[in-house]
Amino acid sequence: MTVELTHFINGQHVKGTSGRFADVFNPATGEVQARVPLASKAELDAAIEAAAAAQPAWGATNPQKRARVMMKVVQLLNRDMDKLAEALSREHGKTLPDAKGDIQRGLEVIEFCIGAPHLLKGEYTDSAGPGIDMYSMRQPLGVVAGITPFNFPAMIPLWKIGPALSCGNAMILKPSERDPSVPLMIAEIFKEAGLPDGILQVVNGDKEAVDGILDNEIVQAVGFVGSTPIAEYIYSRGCANGKRVQCFGGAKNHMIIMPDADLDQAADALVGAGYGAAGERCMAISVAVPVGEATADALIEKLVPRIEKLKVGPYTAGNDVDYGPVVTAAAKQNILGLVQSGIDQGAELVVDGRDFSLQGYEEGFFVGPHLFDRVTPDMDIYKKEIFGPVLSTVRAGSYEEAIGLAMDHEYGNGTAIFTRDGDTARDFANRINIGMVGINVPIPVPLAYHTFGGWKKSGFGDLNQHGPDAFKFYTRTKTVTARWPSGIKEGGEFNFKAMD
Ligand code: NAD
């Protein structure tokens, strides 16, 4: 039976009234398991107005009390870890251990947010002038919005909600319509943790809801994560409407393998980073760049048996599944279309997953692993984000050629180098024009107390996600200059004065 999902508004599950719905699939079986309401502009506006009414009291609540809600959320996320992971895998398709990682990486940002009282402290200058003190405070923006992608339905909503709420804002979360159940469960958890109603509104929807957020004058800031064309659209429309906007987009992450690298280590890393979560990670490695023909030949020789051993299956099959299905039939078609373009444009398909099928799950959206060799920068499989279990190998003649490839690519989310040479590693980290760099680490996702963000077409806006940047993004600085006269002061002052 198809479940009808809801919005979560003013602390309640609320049915959609627009009459529009999107199907939510179980990607392993291909069945529609739920339908999610797509909010109308009127539904969205009502949720925003209710959030605006609730926010001042929350903004005036002392930061430590808000942090106590976060403490409780951490406890409840841990309590519900298995239940959340199961719901996440059922809609997304990733394996249960990977779903737990998705929740855990979000939970760690909530842990960081427990430090909000410290992070929100302003600056103070005693006696900036005679009898004058100067201080700054960080104040909430009011109502802010988060628009999130399908591929991390727990982690990315938590990256948005935790800092925004800890700073005293109310948030409208518009999660991906492909896997909306976990964000709804997260909203329930915040309520149980003591969050006042109206402070976290989950409004499900599509472009209509997104456009409504971008055009609503109450919404002060928008944090987006998703594909680059939508990131660019949201950034320009949101900024044109005077909002503070940060948008994180797609990726094409290169891993450079130097001739002195430990090739077994590099091959293991490539297989995990290339095929984990079916390649549906913005920090997945999708391009391997071995330096030198001998390195390339040896690497391919080590990769092939590892890739052929990968176990692809539903999350219900237990812990020995390496990755699950991709999210929709359309995603599968797009991936297979790009694989075909790679063959047509002359790349060498060394591992061919096109005929992959799983008995009992023939209607599921499974894609077998693919490995391409001799990919060149003019090919579509190199230029485009495939977001599937497809690894492309571009052979580079030198380190300079390898670093040049990564630097010339339009995306700049993550990258990695595998080498035993500290000097090369340092040079790479210093020169590369990419936001997150791994040295013998294939997926360099920064921890919660650092910040996460790509460069070039992978990130728009000047502040990163989570860590200290998030507390800047979700607050405004106000600077106060105060003088308390001790006696009668006569006469006005007409000059713009320096402090002396
Ligand atoms: P997507 O761009 O299709 O959707 C993201 C959000 O935008 C969803 O909430 C969706 O409802 C909304 N949206 C979709 N089309 C829209 C439109 N035309 N107008 C307005 N809103 C629209 O992305 P996705 O497929 O859900 O997620 C995968 C993408 O996200 C990949 O490109 C991946 O690299 C990227 N991603 C980036 C990061 C990062 O931090 N850089 C992290 C995770 C995912």
Residues whose N, C-alpha, C, O or C-beta is under 5 A from the ligand:
A	BS01	NAD	I147 T148 P149 F150 N151 K174 P175 S176 E177 G205 D206 K207 V210 V225 G226 S227 T228 I230 F248 G249 G250 A251 C282 S458
